[in-house]
């Protein structure tokens, strides 16, 4: 892990050195020579380390580690030096009016401090040369001391498993339901390492009913074979009594005529490609595979297969496992507290619980306080104690198997968030971009690369989805609790992440405060004597990010001393005041800023944050946005709910804004209240892709509505030259949406949301090019208008939130592309869906508490259906009927139940959360919790996200119906 942090940092510094050598910086020849030397040396070191890791050798000797730490510190010092000299490296800033003050500072720094900068660079060159000599002398890179990276750990099948009875029965039923020859459907069991995949597969394999049905069986572990041919040989030897080679044609015939069961544990894509090539089109044989990769599970179970996603153990099953393994005589009240701490720390991962139990068995006397101490120092124990070897191997392998240092560093970065709290996908990606942890490849944008990195972490089940948007992209996620603990310990060891109250915090790149209440300051821990106060007060922090959750104490007024911050996340800070932000303009490098619910006003000098790219004000009380914010030259993402700060814009001001070439991509959102300011500027935001508008009537004449119509039309027409994402959300408020009828021309939108009353469906909706996502909420439209939606032949997602949909009919051939349908109704009368309609539907949500029986729905009409969601208040009879119908369906769609959460604001839409017991609420797309899921990934619509309670206080609030602090509204 040390190598990943050092290499990612080294590559980032090299890019900055390249920028520094560009034509715009007038540097002396000697300074240029020093910079070129540093650049070349770092490039060579980074390349050598990449080659070393590609060969599976992560340096582990003492000399290697010391050398790596030295290179990491050097790279830190070089980057700090460059950042202080070059506040904004963007070449595009030159010549822009608002960037003039920044450029003047750059020139001043380049003039008055040039000699000091040159001297510092020369010192760094000397240090780098000395470090290189030491590496060569002690063979810190290519010496024989480099250890091999750990292989994938086969944790083996647990002999006394807990909590697998239901999933075992589900898979056994699927395995036995098909009789006679047919397409060889594959059951894929997928999940994070140590989640019990092998144990579940072994339980199914050894089930008496399965043994009787498949007397000819084979079990093979793919990771124990060097290639697929060796794996195939192992399987064949178990299926046949002879060791003689078996021709492919014979194998084909054998599988076609013989009822045999093949289990392949820990399979990868290469193994599957070989196995697939010998499978006949029809066979009596069945195959079960286990894998940590969702993409591999999807490939193996494509067609008529079945993907089962492993769930973590709930708290009850976790405690049962501990009772079996270590607490043999039960728990006293004091020991029960320790048991609860272990359950929370292990986060339902069976392997972690087993390893913890094994470690605790060595204690002479177990107490709750000792268990709590073990949990507090779990990262240290995992690294040092032999009882955690298997767990350590699994966690390290999950990390080291990632493709490249940037992705590994991006994963480590997730440990800066509180353990157990949901992380918004877009928040994480934007922070990665702000930190520079995404490296563009070929002609793809940095956002595309970041999105691909996120998807790889999801695919490998290293971070788990807990909510998805309607387009099947994961919307919120979290790391597995034990993986978070492991990464945070490593990150602290590598000077990567630590608490703001760590005594050595000035050496770390990322700082956090979590649930702090002591009131210490940034400098208090550094003060050793009265004489050192001045030195402590001038302490320089090299931190690039600060994340505060809970109370910051006095530190809230001093974060501006972290002058090199790129990310300042105060969205969860409970005691921040407006006055704490008065010096925020001094954070010249800041790219990401998020503020929380205690903030009412932005500081006056907010426009000085020249590099700011993301400004998130959604949780604040800010109602009026200063016009200067919109003019920030790099601002790309602006979130909140505010009005424009200036009543009338002069033509000269609009022209000046247009000349600046706004980089805004997302503006979500603003009130259109008769003030045309936002709407006027919106026409000049050429890169705008997503916009959200709250319409507000300004009187009987509805004076501002034509301006909204023109702005919407201009935004949609500008999309005609694109094919990507273009999203519009309109909350019609107290207006009637008839003004949208003035939009006549063909336009392009990929996503449209309309909330509020309409007398008729606007014509432009059904003529939109590229529309794939549509949500109509509280429109009061009836069947005739809704029937016009059938013209949207490319629609993938449709959500209707209405009082009554009884007059709506979906006929044969309607919605030929639709994959997800969500109907939220008050009256238990659903649309009539005819046979032949919705041929590719995979998700059906029918949310009405008074739903009776199947309400005329025939799910057998939908061959691809994989999930049905119902209101948790439906009767037991209705629930049983839907579950019975799902079991008869060839795809056996999962039936889940959602609890209605009424909106806190009248103009907001209804939300739903999963009803999963009295004290545990989670999003229905938390696929690690939900058993079988779509092989295309989680796909359910927006919900409130509430994770399993992490503490007694949260447990209590959840039991009382309150949402814990970690809940996020989607």
N, C-alpha and C positions, 0 to 999 in steps of 0.2 A: 504494500500500500504506500509505503514511503516513496517508492519509485514513481507511482502514478502522480502523486502530488508534485514531486520535484520535476518530472518530465513535462506535465501540463503547464506548470509555471514557467519552465525554461522556454518552451515554445512560444508562450505569450510574450515573454520578454524579447525574444528574437524578433517577433513581429513589430514590437515597439522600436527596436533598434533600427529596423528597416525604415520605419516611418521617420525616425529621427535623421536618417541619412538622406532624406528626400531634398529636393531642390529648394524648398521654401525656407529651410534652416541654413543660415549662413554660418557654417562652422569652420574653424581653422583646420589646416591640414593635419596637424598633430592630433587634434581631437577626433577627426574623422578616422584616422588610423587606429586610434584606441578603440573607437566604437566598432570598427570593422573587425578588429582582432577579437573583441568580446563576442560579437555576433557569430563569427566563424567558430570560435571555441565552443560556445553554447550549442550551436547547431550540431557540431560533431559529437558532443557529449550526449545530446538528446537522441541522435540517430543511433549511437552505440547502445544506449539504454533500450531503445525500441527493439533493436535486433536481439539484444540479450533476452528481453521479455518474450519476443516472438519465438525464441528457441525454448521457452519454458523455464528460464533460469532467472528467478527474482533474487537479487543479491541478498544474502542472509548473513554473511560473515561480519565480524565486528568492524573490520577495515572498510568493507563495502558500505555498511550503514553509516559509519562516521563520515566517509567521503560523500555519501548522498546527502547527509544533513548539512555538510559544509556547502555543497553545491546549491542546496535549497536556500540556505541563508544568503548566499551570494546573489542568487537570482532575485530574492526579496530585496536586497539592498540596491541592486541595479534598477529594478522596477520602481522602487521608491524614489530613487534619484531622478529617473526619467520623468515620473509623474509630477514631481515638484517643479521640474524645469518646463514641462510641456503640459499645461492644464487641459488643453483640448487638442487631440491629435488629428481631428477631422479636417481634411484638406478642403472639403466643401464649405467650411466656415469662412474661408477667405473671401473677401469681397462682399459679404452679407452685412447689411446695415447694423443689425442687432449684435453681430459678433465683433464689432469694432472695439468695444471696451475689452473684450477677452483678448483680442489680438494685440492690443496695446500692452496688456499685461505680459503676454508672451514675449513681445519684443523687448519690454523692459527687463524681464527676467533674462532674456538672451544677451542683454547688453551689460547690465549692472552685475549680474551673477555669473557671467560667462566664465570668468577665470576660476571661480569656485567650482562651477560645474565641471570644467575641464580638469581641474585638479582632482575632484572626486572620481571622475571617470578613470583618470590615470591610476589612482589608488586601486580602484576596482579591477583594472586590468592586471595590476601586479598581484593582487590577491587571487585572481583567477588563474594566473600562470603558476603561482605557488601551489594552488590546489591541484592543478593538472599534474605538476611534478610529483606531488605526493601520491596521486592516484597511480601513476606509472610505477613509482618506486615500490609501492605496496600492493600492486596488482589488484586494485580495488574493483576493477571492472571485469577483467577477463580471467581473474584468478580462479583456481579450482574450488574456492570456498563457496562459490555461488550454489545455492540449493535449488533443487527442482521444485517447481510449483506443484502444489498438491493436486493429486488426481481427484476425480469425482468420487466422493465417498459413498459406498454402498452401506447404508445404515442398517440394512437387514430388516427382516420382519419381526415385529414385536411379538413376544410369546404370549403375553396376556394383555391384548389391546383393549382400549376403552373407547366407546362411542362409535363403533363401526357396524353395529348390528343393522341399522337402517340402510346405510349405503351399501353394505354387503348384500342385503336382501334385494335392493333395487337392481343391482348389477346381475345378481343371479337370475332374477325374473327376466331381465332382458336377454340374458345368455340362453335361457331355456325356452323362451317363447317361440322361437322359430324352429320349425321341424322340416326336415327334408332339405334338398339342395336349394341354394339361393345365393345371392350375391354375398360374399364373405364380409359382412359388416364388422368393423373393428371397434372395440371398446377402448377408448383412451382415458387413462387416469392421469390427470395433470395437476401439478401443484408445486409449491416451494419445497426445496430440499428439507427433509426431516418432518414433513407433514403427514407421513404415514401411507404414502402411495404403495410402497412395497408390501406393507402389512395388509392393506386392503386387498391388493391383488392376490396375495397368498391366501387370505381368508376365502376369497371366491374360488380360487384354484383347488383348495382342499375341502370345499363344501361337499358333503356326501351326495347331494343331488347332482352336482356338477360331475363328480367322479363317476357316478353311475352312467350319466349321459355321455361323458367323454372319457372312456377308459384309456384311450390313446392320448397321452398328454406330453407336453414338453415345456420346460422352464429354462430360460437363458437370460443372463445379465449382459446386455450389450457392451457396457463400459469395461468388461473384463476381456474383450476381444480386440485385437489390433485392427481388424477390418471386418467388413460385413460377411466376407466369405467364411471366416472363422466362426462367426456367429451362426451362420447358416449350417455349417457342419455340426456344431453342437446341437442344434435343433433336430437335425436329421438323425443323429445318433440316438437321440431319445425316442424318436418316432419309429425307428426301424431297429431291428435286433442286430443287423449286420453293420460293420464299419466300412464296407465297400462303398466307393463313390456312387452317388445316385444321380443319373442323368436328369436334366431339367424336365424332360417330357414325362419321366416316371414320377417325379415330385408333383407335377401338375395333376396327373391321374390319381395319385395317392390322396391329395387334399380334396379332390373332387368326389371321391367315392368313400372316403373314410371319415367318420365323425371324430375329429381330434381337436384338442384345445392347445393353443400355443400362447404362452405368456412371455413377452420380451420386456424385461425390466430395464429402465434407464436408456431408452432408445433415442437415437438422433436421426436427423434427416437422411444422412447417407445410408445408415442401416435400413431405414424404411424403403428407400428407393430400390435397394436390392431385393428386399423381401417382397415388395409389391410386384416386381417384375416376374416372379415365379407363381403368383397367385392366379388361379383359374377364374374365369368369369363367374362360374357358379361352383359352389363347394358346400360340403357338409361341415367343413372345419370352421372354427371360430378363433379369433385372435384377440388378446388383451395386451395392451402396451402401457407402460408408465413412462412419463417424461416430465421434465421441469419446463419445457418450452410449449407455450400455447400454440405456436405456429406448427410445430411438429404434431401435436395432438389433432389440430385441424386437418392436416394433410393425411394423417393415418385414418381418421374417421370421416373423411369426405364421402359424400353419397349417403349410404344407408347406415353409416356408423353412429356412434354415440360418444360424446365427450362428457366425462364426469370430472368436475373441478373439486379438488379436495377442500374441505372446510377445516378451519382451525377448531380445536376443542372449546366448548363453552366453559364457563367458570365451574359449573357443576361437574362435568366430566373431568376437568383438569384436577379438581380436588379428589375425585375418586381415584385417578391415576396416582396421585401422591400418597393416598392412603394405602394403595396396594404396594407401593415401592419403598416408602420410608416411614410414614406415620401409621405403623401397624396397630398401635394401641389407641388410635384416635387422637383427638386434639383437645387440650385444655383451652379455655378462653384466651389465655396469653399466647399459646402456640397457634391458635386459630388465626390470630393477627399475622403471624409470620407466614402461615400457609397462604393467606390471602395475598400477601406481598409477593410471594413466589408465583402465584397464579397470574397476577397482573404483569409481573416482569417477563414471564415466559410467553405470555400473550397467546396461549392455546397451542403452541407448537409442541407436538408430542416428544420429539427428540430432545428439545430443551428441557422439558419436564423430567424426562428419564435421566438425562445427564445431571440435572440438579439433584434429583433424588439419590443418585449414585454417590455424588459428592457429599451430601449430607449424612449418608450412612456411616461415614468415617468419624463422625462426631461422637464423643462420649455421652454428651447430654444435649439434647436439642431443646432450644428455647425460641420463642417468637422473636426476641431481640436479636439472637444470633442469625436467624433466617433473614431478618431485615438487613443486618450488616452484610450478609452474603449478597443479597440483592443489590445493595448500594454499590458494592465493589465487583459486580458480576463481570464487567469487562476485563478486569485484572485476573479474576479466577479463570475465565475462558482462555486467556492467553497462557497462563502458567500451569494449570492443574491438568493432570492426565485424564481425569474423569470427564473432561470436556473435549477430549481429542476429536471424537467423531463430529461433535457440533462445530468445533473450530474448523475442521476440514470442509464441512458443508458450506459454512459461511465464507471461508476464504475462496473456495471453488466458485461460488456464486459471483464473487467479486472479480477474481482473476480471469474468469471466462468471458468477461465483457470485452468488446472489441475496441481497444485503444484507450490511451490515457485520458482524453477529454471526457469520455463516457464514465470512466471510473471515478474521475474527480467530480463529475456531476452527481454521481450516486453518493459519494461521501458528503457532498454539500447538503443533501437532504437531512442529515443528522443535525443541522442547525435549527430545525423546527422541533417543537416539543413532541416527545414520543406519544403516539396515540392520537394526535390531533390531525384532522383531515388537512390535506395540502391541495390547494387548487392547482390543477394542471397548468393553466395559463400563468398563474402567479409564479410557479416554479420555473417555467420556460423563460418568462421575461426576466427573472432573476439570473438564470444561467446566462442569458444574453448580456445583461448588464455587467456581470462578473467577467465576461470574456471567456467562458468555459465552452463555447461553441465555436468550432473552426469550420469555416465555409469549405465546401468540397466541390470541385468542378464548377458548374454554373448554377448550383443550387444556392438559395438564399440561406442566411444564418437561421432564419425561422424554420425553414424546411428541415435543416439538419437537426435543430433542437427538437423538433417534433418527432423526427425519426429516432433520436436518442431516447426520448421518453417512451416511445412505443416499444423499443427494445427492452427497456427495463420492465415494462408491463408484460411483454411477451415471455420474459424469463421468470415471471412471477416473483421478482425481487421486491418490487413495490406492487401493492395490490389495489385494484380499483374499488372505490366505494360509491361511485356514482358515475353515470354516463349521461351525456346529452343525447338528443334525439338522433344525431348523426352517427351514433355508435362510438364516438370518441370518448375516452375516459375523461370525466370532468373534474373529479376529485379523487385523491389517492392517499395512501399512507404506506410507510415502510412497515415490514413485520417488526414487532416489538423487539425481538431478540436480535434481529439484523441491525436495528437502530442502535441498540446498546453496543454491539460489536463495532459498528462504524464510528460511533461517537468516541469510544475508547481509543481507537486507532487514530482518529482525527486529532484528538488531544495529544497523543504521543508524537504526532508529526507536526506540531505547531500549526495546525490547520484551523481547528475550531476549538473554542473554549468559552467559559463563562466570563462575562465582563468583570467579575469579581475574583478571577484567578490572579494571583500575585505576579505571574509572568505573562499577563495578557498582552503586553505591548509587543510581543514577538509573534502574535497569532494574526491570521488573515481574516478570520470571521469570529465575531463576538455575539453572545446572546445573554439575555436575562430572562429567566423563566420563573414566574410566580415569586418574584423577589419582594421582600417587605422590610429589609433591614435598614435601608436608607443610606448605605455607604455610597461614596462618590468614586469617580474614576481614579482619583489619586490617593484615596485613603489607605489602600493596601500597600502603597509604595513608600509611604512615609516611615522612615526608620528613626528620625530624630528631628528636632526643630530646625536644625541647620539644613536639612535636606528638603524643606518645604518648597523652596524655589525650584530645585531640580525636579521634584515630583510634579509641580505645577506646570513645568515645561516639557513633561514627558511626551515623547512623540509616539503615537500609535500608528502601526502599519496596517491596521484593520481596513478591509475593503467592504465589510458589511456589518451591520448591527441590527439584531432582531430582538425586540422586547415583547414578551408575553406576560401579562400580569402587571405588577407594580414595579416601576423603575426606581422609585425613591429619588434621592438627590441626583442620581446619575442622569435623570431626564434633562437637567439643565446644563449638562456638561458634554453631551455627545458630540457637539460641534468641534470638540478638540480632536476628534478622529478626522483629521482634515483630508484624508485620502479616501473617505467612504464613497463607494459607488452605489451601495444599497442601504437604505434606511427604512426598515419595516417596523412601524409603530402602530400598525392596525389593531393589535391586541393589547396595546398599552393602556392601562386603566387610570393612571394618574397624570397623564400628560396635560399641560395647560397651554393656552395660546402663547403665553409669554416665553415658554421654553423654546419656541421656534424663531425667536427674534434674530438669531445669528445664523440661521440655517443657510443663508445666502453665501456664507463662507465655504460651504462644502462644494467647491467648484467642480469636483469630479462626479457628483451625484447623478446617477442615471435612473434610479428607481426610488420612489418615495410613496409610502403608504401611511395614512394617518387614521386614527381611531375615533371613537364616539365621543370623546371629551373635547374635541377641537371644534370651535365655532367660526374661526376666521383664519384665513391664510396670512402669513407675514407680508408686510408691504414690499419687501425686496425679493419676493419669490421669483420675479422675472430675471434675477441674476443667476439662477440655476441653469446656466447655458447648456449643459450636457444632458439635462433631464429628458428621459425617454418615456417613463411611465409615471403617472400621477394618479393614485387611487384614493378617492375621497368618498367612497361609497358608505363608509361607516361613520363619517363625520356629520356634524350639524350644519355644515356650510351650505347656505342656500343661494348665495350670490357669488359668481366666479369673476374675479378681476379680468378685464379684457387682456391684460398683459400676459396671462397664462397661455392663452390661445396662440400668442405670438412666439412662444419659446421655439427656437429653431430646430430642435431635435425631438420635440414631443410627438410621440406616436400613439400613445394609449392614454386616454383621459376617461376616468370613471367617476360617477357621482350622480347627483340629481339636483341640478341647480339652474338658476336663471342667469341671464347675461348681465354683466356689471355696468354696461353703458347703454343708455336709452337709444340714442341715435348715433349712427356712424356716418362720418363724412365720406364723400367719394374718395378723397385723398387717402383716408385711413384704409378703406377697402382696397384701393389700388396698391398701397404699401404692403398690406397683408398678402395680396396675390403675388407680389414680387418676391416675397420671402419664400415662396414655394413650401407651404405647410407639409409636414410629414405625418400628420395625423392619419392613423389607420382605423382606430376605434374611438368613437365618441358616444358614450353611453352613460348618461344622456343628459338632455336638457329640456326645460319647459319652453314651449312655444306659447307665450302669453300675450301676444300683441306686440312684443318687442321683436323687431325683425333682425336683430343683430346676429344671432347664431345662424339664422337661415341665410342671411346675406353672405356670411363668411363660409358657410358650408359649401356654397357653389364654387369656391376657390380652393377647396381641399381635394386636390386631384388624386391623392393616395387613399382617400377615405373608403373603407370596405365595410364598416359596421357602424350603424347609427341607431340610437334609440331616442324617441321624442315623446314627451308627454304633452298632449294638446290641452289647452285651457281656454275656455270661452272668455272673451273680454267684453261681453255685452250682447244686447239683442241683435246687433248688426253682425256679430262674429267677424269683426274686422280683420283679424289676423289669419283666418282660415285659408284664403286664397294664397297667401305667402307660403303656408305649409304645403299646399298642393303643388305649387311651382317648385319648391325645394325638393319634394319627394320625386316629382317627375324628372327633375334635372339629375338627381342622384341615380335614379333607375336607368335613365337614358345613357348616362355616362358609362354604365356597365355593359352596354351593348358591344363594346370592343374587348371585353374580357370574358373569361370562362371560369374564373375562380369564385371564391366566396364573396358574396355581396349580400349583406343582411340588413333588413329594416324592421324595426319594432315600433309600432305606433299604439300608444294608449290614448284613446279618443276622449277620455275623461267625461266632462259634462257636455261635450259637443256631440252632434250627430255626424257620422262619418260620410254623409252624402257629398261633402266637398271633394271627396276622392273621385267622384264620378267625372270630374273635369279632366282627368288623366286619360287621354285617348290613344296616344302613340304607343307603339310596341316598346317594351322596356325589358331590362334584365335584372332579376333578383334571384339569388339562390335560396334565400330564406325570408319569410314574411310572417310577422305576428301582428294581428289586429285584435285589440281589446276594447270593447265598448259597442254601443248600439249602432246598428246599420239598418236602414230601411230596405236596402237592396245590396246584393253583392256587387262591389265595384267591378266594372267591366275589365279594368286593366289587370285584375287578379288572375283571371283565366287566360289572359293573353301574355302573361309574363314568360319570357324565354328563360329556360334554365331553372325554373322553380322546382326545388326538391323537398323543401320543408315548409309546411303551412300550419299555423295555429290560429284558430278563430275562437275567441273567448267572449262570452256574454254579449253576443251580437244580436240575439233574438231572431236570427234568420230561420226561415222555415224550409220545408222540404224542397220546394221548387228552386229556391236560390242555391241551396246546398247541392242539389243535383247538378248544377252547372259545374261543380268541381270535377266532374268526371272528365272534363276536357283536359285536365292536368295529367297527361299520360306518363310523365316522367317523375311524378311525385313519389318520394320515398317515405315521407313521414307526414301524417295528418293527425292533428289534435283538435278536437271539438269540445268546448266547454259550454254547454247550453242547458236550459231548463228542460227542454223536450226535443227529442230527435225522432219521434215516432213517425213523422211524415217524410223522413229521409229514406230513400231506397237505393241500395247499391246493387246494380244489375250485373248480369253476366257480361264480362269483358271490361267492367269499370275498374279503374285504378290498376292497370296491368303491371305497374312497377312498384306499387306500395309495399313496404316491408314492415312498417310499424304504424299501428292505428291505436289512438288513445281517445276514448269517449268518456267524458265526465258529465253526468246528467243528474238532475234532481228526481225526475219521474222515471220509474223503472220500465220505460218503454224504449227499446233500442231500435236502431234502423233495421230494416229488412235487408239481409245480405243473401243474395241469390247464389246458387251454385255456378261456379265459373268466374265469380268476382274475386278480387284480391288473391290471385294465384300464387304470389310469392310472399305472402304475409308470414312473418316470423314472430312478431310480438303483438298481442292483443290485450289492451287494457280496458276493462269495463268497470268503471268506478261509479257505483251507485249503491248506497247502503240498503236500499229496499229491493235490490235485484231478486227476482223470484225464479228459482230453478235455472234452466239454461236460457230463459227469455227468448226462445226462438233461434238462438245461435246454433249453427251446425259446424263445429270445428273440424269435422271430417272433410269438409269442403276445402280445407286449407292444408295441403300436403306438407308445406314447409314450416308449419307452426311449431315454435319451440318454447313459448312462454305465454301464460295467461295470468293477468293480474286482476284481482277483485278487491272491492272495499272490504275491510276487516269486519265491518258491521253486518255483513250478509248473514243469513240464517245458517245454522249447522247443516240443514238439509241441502241448501243451495251449494254450500262448500263441498259437501260429500258428492253431489251430483257432478260438479265440475271436475273433481279429482278422479271420479270414476270414468268420466268421458275422456280425460287426459290419458288415463292408463290404456284405454282402448285405441287411442290414436297411434299410428305407426311411429311417430317421432317422440311419443311420451312427453309432451310439453310440460314444463314445470308450472305448477299453480302456486302463486304467491298472493299474500294478502296485505293490503295497504291501509294504513290508518289516516283518516282525513285530518288535516290541520287547517283550520279556517284562517284566512288572511288577516293580518293585523291592520292593514289599510284597505279601505273600501275599494280602491281601484286595482288592488292586487289580485292575482289569480289564486285559485285554491291549490294547496300543496298536499302532498301525500308522503308518508313515511311507512316503512315496513313494520307491520305488527309482528314482532318476534319475541313475544313474552312481555311480562309486566315491567321489567327493568332493563330491557335491551331493545333499542331501536336502531335500525341501520337501513341504508338505502337498498332497495331490492336488487341493485346491480352490483352489490358487494359480492362478486362472484366467488371469492374464496369461502363465503358463508353459505352460498345458495345451491350447493350441489351441482347438478347438471346445468350447463349454460350453452348458449349458442356457440357454435364453433367459429362464429365470426366475431366473438368477443361480446362484452356487455353492451346493452343497447337500450336500456329503458329510459324513459323521459325524465325530465327534471323532477327532483324531489328535495325535501329537506334531508340533509345528511346529519346523522347523529350516531357517533360511534359507541361501542360498548363502554359502559362507565369505567373510568380509570381510578376513581377514588370513592370513598364512602360518601362524600358530599355530593358528587355527581350521581351516585347510585340513588341517594335520597331524592334529589331533584327530579330524576327520571321517573321514579316511582310515583311522584306527585304530579306527573304530567308536564313538568317543565323541561325545556330543552337545555342541555348542558352547555357550557361556554363554547365547546368545540363545534356546536352545530353551525352549519352554514346553509344559507338559503340559496337554492339553485335557480 
